[in-house]
Amino acid sequence: MVLLLLYQLYLNRFDNAVIDPFSRWVAGQANWFQNTCGFTSSLQDGVGKEGIRFIIQGEYLTRMVEGCNAISVMIMFVAFIFAFYKGAKTIVFVILGLVALHVMNFVRIACLNMVMSDFPQYGKMFHDYVFPAIIYGTVIVLWIVWIKFFALKKEDEAA
């Protein structure tokens, strides 16, 4: 709850902006990844609260809004890991997990843009099902790793 409150306070500071700075940073990394993969792209501010537009190979195909930054997913991840707190290794695991989720997220956004560019008929399916499954699946895998190899480690060794 504390993390959600802090995040909402953060968002409130940018209520009149096109998008918050963290989301803009994520969009920039997705844009960099797309360009690295050969999909010429650039970013353009949308109108009002529309978010950031991805201009891919000269065409406006997608936009990124605050919900695409995966912070809500990261908050859920952190809350679960801290529910099974195990000292300093908890902090290390959370930091490494957040980095993994962040990388997974900007790669996910870039790949979605590539799908929308080359296979627009599959865009909705990938946006609504495939890529959410990837980001939430990553969270679940990280949770399983945390529980199996760290949180319950001493209980398993005693049995």
C-alpha positions in Angstrom: 0.0 0.0 0.0 2.9 2.4 0.8 4.4 1.8 -2.6 1.1 2.4 -4.3 0.6 5.6 -2.4 4.1 6.8 -3.2 3.6 6.0 -6.9 0.3 7.9 -6.9 2.0 10.9 -5.3 4.7 10.7 -8.0 2.1 10.7 -10.8 0.2 13.6 -9.3 3.3 15.7 -9.7 3.1 15.3 -13.5 -0.7 15.6 -13.8 -0.5 18.3 -16.5 2.4 16.6 -18.4 2.1 14.5 -21.6 3.7 11.7 -19.6 5.8 11.2 -16.5 9.6 11.1 -16.6 9.9 7.4 -15.8 7.5 6.5 -18.6 9.4 8.8 -21.0 12.7 7.0 -20.0 11.1 3.6 -20.7 9.9 4.8 -24.1 13.4 6.1 -24.9 14.9 2.7 -24.1 12.3 0.9 -26.2 13.0 3.4 -29.0 16.7 2.7 -28.7 16.1 -1.1 -28.8 13.9 -0.7 -31.9 16.6 1.3 -33.7 19.2 -1.2 -32.6 17.1 -4.0 -34.2 16.8 -2.1 -37.5 13.4 -0.6 -37.0 14.0 3.1 -37.6 11.9 4.9 -35.0 11.6 8.1 -33.1 9.5 9.5 -30.3 7.0 12.4 -30.5 4.9 13.9 -27.7 1.2 13.2 -28.2 -1.5 15.8 -27.6 -2.7 16.4 -24.1 -2.5 13.2 -22.0 -2.2 11.0 -25.1 1.3 9.9 -24.1 4.3 9.4 -26.4 4.0 8.4 -30.0 6.3 5.9 -31.5 7.0 6.9 -35.1 8.2 3.7 -36.7 9.7 3.7 -40.2 8.1 7.2 -40.7 4.6 6.2 -39.6 2.7 6.8 -36.3 1.8 3.3 -35.2 1.6 3.2 -31.4 1.7 5.3 -28.4 3.0 4.7 -24.8 1.0 5.8 -21.8 1.8 5.7 -18.1 0.4 2.2 -17.7 3.0 0.8 -20.1 5.9 1.6 -17.7 5.3 -1.6 -15.6 5.6 0.1 -12.3 2.4 -1.5 -11.1 3.8 -4.9 -12.0 7.1 -4.0 -10.2 5.2 -2.9 -7.1 3.4 -6.2 -7.0 6.7 -8.0 -7.4 8.3 -6.1 -4.6 5.4 -6.6 -2.2 5.5 -10.3 -2.7 9.2 -10.6 -2.2 9.1 -8.5 1.0 6.3 -10.6 2.3 9.0 -13.3 2.6 11.7 -11.1 3.9 15.1 -12.8 4.4 17.5 -9.9 5.3 20.0 -8.4 2.9 19.5 -11.0 0.2 15.9 -9.7 -0.1 17.2 -6.3 -1.1 19.6 -7.8 -3.6 16.9 -10.0 -5.1 14.5 -7.1 -5.4 17.1 -4.9 -7.1 18.1 -7.6 -9.6 14.4 -8.5 -10.1 13.5 -4.9 -10.8 16.3 -4.6 -13.3 15.2 -7.8 -15.0 11.5 -6.6 -15.2 12.6 -3.2 -16.5 14.6 -4.7 -19.3 11.9 -7.2 -20.1 9.4 -4.4 -20.2 11.2 -2.1 -22.6 12.1 -5.0 -24.9 8.4 -6.0 -24.7 7.3 -2.5 -25.8 9.8 -2.5 -28.6 8.8 -5.9 -29.8 5.1 -4.9 -29.7 6.0 -1.9 -31.9 7.8 -4.2 -34.3 4.7 -6.5 -34.5 2.5 -3.5 -35.1 4.8 -2.4 -37.9 5.2 -5.7 -39.7 2.2 -7.8 -38.7 -0.6 -5.3 -37.7 -3.2 -8.0 -37.9 -1.7 -9.6 -34.8 -1.2 -6.4 -32.9 -4.3 -6.6 -30.7 -3.6 -10.2 -29.8 0.0 -9.5 -28.9 -0.9 -6.3 -27.0 -3.8 -7.9 -25.0 -2.5 -11.5 -24.4 1.0 -12.4 -25.5 3.1 -9.5 -24.1 1.1 -9.3 -20.8 1.7 -13.0 -20.4 5.4 -12.4 -20.9 5.7 -9.7 -18.3 3.4 -11.4 -15.7 5.1 -14.7 -16.4 8.5 -13.2 -15.7 7.1 -12.0 -12.3 5.8 -15.5 -11.5 9.1 -17.1 -12.4 11.0 -14.6 -10.2 8.5 -15.3 -7.3 9.1 -19.1 -7.7 12.8 -18.6 -7.7 12.6 -16.4 -4.6 10.5 -18.9 -2.7 12.2 -22.1 -3.8 15.8 -21.0 -3.6 15.8 -18.2 -1.0 12.8 -17.7 1.2 12.2 -21.4 2.1 15.8 -22.6 1.8 16.4 -23.2 5.6 13.1 -25.1 5.9 14.0 -27.4 3.0 17.5 -28.1 4.4 16.0 -29.1 7.8 13.6 -31.6 6.3 
